[in-house]
Amino acid sequence: DYVLSPSGHVTRSFLARGFTPDQILEVIYALDLSTFSPSPVPRPPDRPLTLVNTGGLSLRKGTPYLLEAFRLVRRRVPDARLLLTDLVTDSLRPLMPRWADLPIEWAPALPHPALAERLRSADLYVLPSLEEGLVRTALEAMACGLPAILTPNCGADDYIHEGVNGSVVPIRDPQAVADRILDWWERVRTGYRPPVADLQARLSIGRLEE
């Protein structure tokens, strides 16, 4: 009778399959905004460009395009860093040697307080996902004050204000990802910090009561 949808991407997929708008109920994911919040101090001016993705790594999440984009970025910014979580799916693991030349800084899955600190140690969150309902890790990063570079197929693009708190790029396009990273780097390195009040207000609707 009804389906639950966390994002515009999911809603559109149900509408395309014959569901009516009144059958689709919006569900906003809860997020701990007391943990995932911006850094209280300015960005260190001597920090190199630091990219982060704190989710699992897979073909579906577009990890090959993320790694190719990082390779392109390093041609322009040789000291750029990439922080990843060591959660690699079996479908992707045999392909990882293709990017063995890239300096990736790995971390295990972290508890939320440590995860928030890792996010605040970076400049941009990047996820060129091919398809998923709503990527919570992107919302966590945006709540920590990071601009996010996403695709139209990840759900979290619903929360992007283009050029204000991130950018939306096509799927399977590492050059577009790299171009947006470099565009944002020019702004972030001079101290730009995206506003988070609108995001916090929207996510607060879905917070669970204690």
C-alpha positions as CSV (number, residue, x, y, z in Angstrom):
1,D,0.0,0.0,0.0
2,Y,2.8,2.4,0.9
3,V,6.6,2.7,0.5
4,L,9.1,4.6,2.5
5,S,11.5,6.9,0.7
6,P,14.5,8.7,2.2
7,S,15.3,10.8,-0.9
8,G,14.2,12.3,-4.1
9,H,16.2,9.7,-6.0
10,V,14.3,6.9,-4.4
11,T,10.9,8.7,-4.9
12,R,11.6,9.1,-8.6
13,S,12.5,5.4,-8.9
14,F,9.1,4.4,-7.4
15,L,7.2,6.9,-9.5
16,A,8.8,5.5,-12.6
17,R,7.6,2.0,-11.6
18,G,3.9,3.1,-11.3
19,F,3.5,4.1,-7.7
20,T,1.5,7.3,-7.1
21,P,2.8,10.2,-5.1
22,D,0.3,9.5,-2.2
23,Q,1.7,6.0,-1.8
24,I,5.2,7.3,-1.1
25,L,6.0,8.4,2.5
26,E,9.1,10.5,3.2
27,V,11.4,9.2,5.9
28,I,14.3,11.5,7.0
29,Y,17.3,9.7,8.4
30,A,18.2,10.7,12.0
31,L,21.7,12.2,12.5
32,D,23.4,13.0,15.8
33,L,24.0,16.7,15.3
34,S,25.7,17.0,18.7
35,T,28.5,14.8,17.4
36,F,28.6,15.8,13.7
37,S,29.1,19.5,13.8
38,P,31.6,22.0,12.3
39,S,35.1,22.5,13.8
40,P,35.1,25.4,16.3
41,V,38.5,26.5,14.9
42,P,39.5,27.8,11.4
43,R,41.1,25.5,8.9
44,P,44.9,25.2,9.4
45,P,46.4,27.2,6.6
46,D,49.3,24.7,6.1
47,R,47.0,21.7,5.6
48,P,47.3,20.3,2.1
49,L,44.2,19.6,0.1
50,T,42.5,16.7,2.0
51,L,39.7,14.7,0.5
52,V,37.7,12.2,2.5
53,N,35.2,9.4,2.0
54,T,34.1,7.6,5.2
55,G,31.8,5.0,3.7
56,G,32.3,1.6,2.3
57,L,34.1,1.2,-1.0
58,S,32.5,-0.6,-3.9
59,L,31.7,-0.5,-7.6
60,R,28.1,0.6,-6.8
61,K,29.5,3.5,-4.8
62,G,31.6,4.7,-7.7
63,T,35.0,4.1,-6.0
64,P,36.9,3.6,-9.2
65,Y,35.8,7.1,-10.4
66,L,36.8,8.6,-7.0
67,L,40.3,7.1,-7.3
68,E,40.6,8.2,-11.0
69,A,39.5,11.7,-10.0
70,F,42.1,11.7,-7.2
71,R,44.8,10.7,-9.7
72,L,43.8,13.7,-11.9
73,V,43.8,16.1,-8.9
74,R,47.3,15.1,-7.9
75,R,48.6,16.2,-11.3
76,R,47.6,19.7,-10.3
77,V,48.0,19.4,-6.6
78,P,50.8,16.9,-6.0
79,D,50.5,16.9,-2.2
80,A,46.8,16.3,-2.1
81,R,45.6,13.6,0.4
82,L,42.8,11.1,0.3
83,L,41.4,9.6,3.5
84,L,39.4,6.3,3.1
85,T,37.9,3.7,5.3
86,D,39.2,0.1,5.0
87,L,35.8,-1.3,4.0
88,V,36.4,-2.7,0.5
89,T,33.8,-5.0,-1.0
90,D,34.8,-8.3,-2.7
91,S,33.7,-6.9,-6.0
92,L,36.2,-4.0,-5.9
93,R,39.2,-5.6,-4.1
94,P,40.7,-7.4,-7.2
95,L,40.7,-4.0,-8.9
96,M,42.5,-2.0,-6.2
97,P,46.0,-2.7,-7.5
98,R,45.2,-0.4,-10.4
99,W,45.5,2.5,-8.0
100,A,48.5,1.2,-6.0
101,D,50.5,4.3,-7.0
102,L,48.1,6.6,-5.1
103,P,49.0,7.6,-1.5
104,I,45.8,6.7,0.4
105,E,45.5,7.2,4.2
106,W,43.4,4.3,5.5
107,A,41.5,4.0,8.7
108,P,39.3,1.3,10.2
109,A,35.6,1.8,10.8
110,L,35.5,4.4,13.6
111,P,33.0,5.2,16.4
112,H,31.0,8.3,15.8
113,P,33.1,10.8,17.8
114,A,36.3,9.7,16.1
115,L,34.6,9.6,12.8
116,A,33.5,13.2,13.2
117,E,37.1,14.2,14.1
118,R,38.3,12.5,10.9
119,L,35.8,14.4,8.9
120,R,36.8,17.7,10.5
121,S,40.4,17.0,9.5
122,A,39.5,17.1,5.8
123,D,38.5,19.8,3.3
124,L,36.0,18.0,0.9
125,Y,33.8,14.9,1.0
126,V,33.7,13.1,-2.3
127,L,31.3,10.3,-3.3
128,P,30.6,9.7,-7.0
129,S,28.1,7.0,-6.3
130,L,26.3,5.2,-9.1
131,E,23.1,4.4,-7.1
132,E,21.9,4.3,-3.5
133,G,19.0,5.5,-1.5
134,L,20.5,8.1,0.9
135,V,24.2,8.1,1.8
136,R,24.3,9.0,5.5
137,T,28.1,9.5,5.5
138,A,27.6,12.5,3.1
139,L,25.1,14.0,5.5
140,E,27.6,13.5,8.4
141,A,30.3,15.2,6.4
142,M,28.1,18.1,5.5
143,A,27.0,18.5,9.1
144,C,30.7,18.8,10.0
145,G,31.0,21.7,7.6
146,L,32.6,20.0,4.6
147,P,31.5,20.8,1.0
148,A,30.3,17.6,-0.6
149,I,30.8,16.5,-4.2
150,L,28.0,14.0,-5.0
151,T,26.0,12.6,-7.9
152,P,22.3,12.8,-8.6
153,N,21.9,9.1,-7.6
154,C,22.9,9.2,-4.0
155,G,20.0,10.8,-2.2
156,A,22.1,13.3,-0.3
157,D,22.2,15.5,-3.3
158,D,18.7,16.7,-2.1
159,Y,20.7,18.7,0.5
160,I,23.2,20.3,-1.9
161,H,22.9,24.0,-2.7
162,E,25.1,24.2,-5.7
163,G,28.2,26.3,-5.1
164,V,27.1,26.9,-1.5
165,N,27.7,23.6,0.3
166,G,28.8,21.4,-2.5
167,S,28.4,20.3,-6.1
168,V,26.5,17.6,-8.0
169,V,28.3,15.9,-10.9
170,P,27.3,13.2,-13.4
171,I,27.9,9.5,-12.6
172,R,31.0,7.8,-14.2
173,D,32.8,11.0,-14.8
174,P,36.1,11.3,-12.9
175,Q,37.1,14.4,-14.9
176,A,34.0,16.3,-13.7
177,V,34.7,15.1,-10.1
178,A,38.3,16.4,-10.4
179,D,37.2,19.7,-11.8
180,R,34.8,20.3,-9.0
181,I,37.4,19.3,-6.4
182,L,39.9,21.8,-7.8
183,D,37.2,24.5,-8.0
184,W,36.3,24.0,-4.3
185,W,40.0,23.9,-3.3
186,E,40.4,27.4,-4.5
187,R,37.6,28.5,-2.2
188,V,38.3,26.3,0.8
189,R,42.0,27.1,1.0
190,T,41.2,30.8,1.4
191,G,38.9,30.1,4.4
192,Y,35.4,29.5,2.9
193,R,33.2,27.5,5.2
194,P,29.7,26.4,4.0
195,P,26.8,27.3,6.2
196,V,25.2,24.4,8.0
197,A,22.1,26.0,9.6
198,D,19.7,24.9,6.8
199,L,21.0,21.4,6.7
200,Q,20.8,21.1,10.5
201,A,17.2,22.4,10.4
202,R,16.2,19.8,7.8
203,L,17.9,16.9,9.5
204,S,16.5,17.9,12.9
205,I,13.1,17.0,11.7
206,G,14.2,13.4,11.6
207,R,16.1,13.2,14.9
208,L,15.1,10.5,17.3
209,E,14.0,11.6,20.8
210,E,16.1,10.6,23.7
